[in-house]
Amino acid sequence: MQAAATIRTEPVRGGGRPRSESTRRAILSATLDLLREESIQSITIEAIAKRAGVSKATIYRWWQSKASVVIDAFMENHIVHTPMRHDIHPAESLLQHWRLLAEQYSGWAGQIVSQILAEGQSDKSIQREFRERFYYGRRAVVREVIDNLRARLPKLQEIDSEVLMDILYSPVYMRLMWGYGPIDAKFIRDFPLNIFLLFGLEFDSDGHVVEG
């Protein structure tokens, strides 16, 4: 995988003691626990530190802001549940990834993303951090698979990879942010199949590409 696709979860920091992995996980776990109970706006660094059993100074030594901690906590949870496979047909990989992402966004994880994006409208530093720490890395992972699919399907080579990604993934974020339609089982099942059908791709009931 290209370096651009690497997801950076380690904040930029200066000298000092090396990070304890157990402490890092305790802080991110505490943040996730608090996010299940409260909104991002109401959570404080003090509350995270207390729940994790660490000092505020420890958190600020490794993260620049509350937003950084929240985004890293969200990322670790999200990435585990939305893997992108590279050992199967790229269309099958995209279908699986899209459905896993939509399932995540249909629940608690979607509420977190909505809050991050909403706060980013008034605080551009949060918007920037979310793009740099999460969005760009995940988009690079998807782009790699999209490029592999384009190499297999000549008709897709006329469409830019960025456009294809927007066509496939943007409706999830539109439903998440605007609430004009639910991210429900029908949407998760049918929407990507309809998009792939426009590309001339069909799947069987097990999610495998029908060659023909």
HURA-V563619 format. One record per pair of residues at least 24 apart in sequence whose C-alpha atoms are under 10 Angstrom apart, sorted by the first residue. I is the first residue (numbers start at 1). J is the second residue. If there is no record, write none. Layout:
i=[I	I]
j=[J	J]
This chain:
i=[1	1	1	1	2	2	2	3	3	4	4	4	4	4	4	5	5	5	5	5	5	5	5	5	6	6	6	6	6	6	7	7	7	7	7	7	7	7	7	7	7	8	8	8	8	8	8	9	9	9	9	9	9	9	9	9	10	10	10	10	11	11	11	11	11	11	11	11	12	12	12	12	13	13	13	13	13	14	14	15	16	16	17	18	19	19	19	23	23	23	23	23	24	24	24	24	24	24	24	25	25	25	26	26	26	26	27	27	27	27	27	27	27	27	27	28	28	28	28	28	28	28	28	28	28	29	29	29	29	30	31	31	31	31	31	31	31	32	32	32	32	32	32	32	32	33	34	35	35	35	35	35	35	35	36	36	36	36	39	39	39	40	40	40	40	40	40	40	40	41	41	41	41	41	43	45	65	65	66	67	67	67	67	67	67	67	67	68	68	68	68	68	70	70	70	71	71	71	71	71	71	71	71	72	72	72	74	74	74	74	75	75	75	75	75	75	76	77	77	78	78	78	78	79	79	83	84	84	84	84	85	86	86	86	88	89	89	89	89	89	89	90	90	90	90	90	90	90	90	90	90	91	91	91	91	91	91	91	91	91	91	91	91	91	92	92	92	92	92	92	93	93	93	93	93	93	94	94	94	94	94	94	94	95	95	95	95	95	95	95	95	95	95	96	96	96	97	98	98	98	98	98	98	98	98	99	99	99	99	99	99	99	100	101	101	101	102	102	102	102	102	102	102	102	102	102	102	103	103	103	103	103	104	105	105	105	105	105	105	106	106	106	106	106	106	106	106	107	107	110	110	110	110	110	111	111	113	113	113	114	114	114	114	115	117	118	139	153	153	153	155	155	156	156	164	167	167	168	168	168]
j=[86	140	141	144	140	141	144	137	140	136	137	138	139	140	141	136	137	138	139	140	141	142	143	144	134	136	137	138	140	141	75	79	132	133	134	135	136	137	138	140	141	72	75	132	133	134	137	68	69	71	72	73	75	76	133	134	62	63	72	133	61	62	63	64	68	69	72	133	61	62	63	64	60	61	62	63	64	61	62	61	61	62	61	62	58	61	62	52	53	54	58	59	52	54	58	59	62	69	73	52	73	76	51	52	53	54	51	52	53	54	58	59	69	70	73	52	69	70	71	72	73	74	75	76	77	73	74	76	77	73	66	69	70	71	72	73	74	69	70	72	73	74	76	77	112	73	70	70	73	74	108	109	111	112	108	109	111	112	111	112	115	66	67	70	111	112	115	116	119	66	67	115	116	119	70	69	125	126	126	116	119	120	125	126	127	129	130	125	126	129	130	133	112	116	130	112	113	116	126	129	130	133	134	130	133	134	109	112	113	134	109	130	133	134	135	138	134	104	109	104	105	109	134	134	138	141	138	141	142	145	145	144	145	148	208	145	148	149	152	208	209	142	144	145	146	147	148	149	150	152	209	145	146	148	149	150	152	196	201	202	203	207	208	209	149	203	206	207	208	209	142	145	146	149	207	208	142	145	146	149	168	192	196	168	188	189	192	193	196	203	207	208	209	192	207	208	142	142	168	169	172	188	189	191	192	185	187	188	189	190	191	192	188	169	172	188	169	171	172	173	176	183	184	185	187	188	189	183	184	185	187	188	183	172	173	175	176	183	184	172	175	176	182	183	184	185	188	183	184	172	173	176	177	183	176	177	173	176	177	173	176	177	178	177	177	177	165	199	200	201	199	200	199	200	195	192	195	192	195	196]
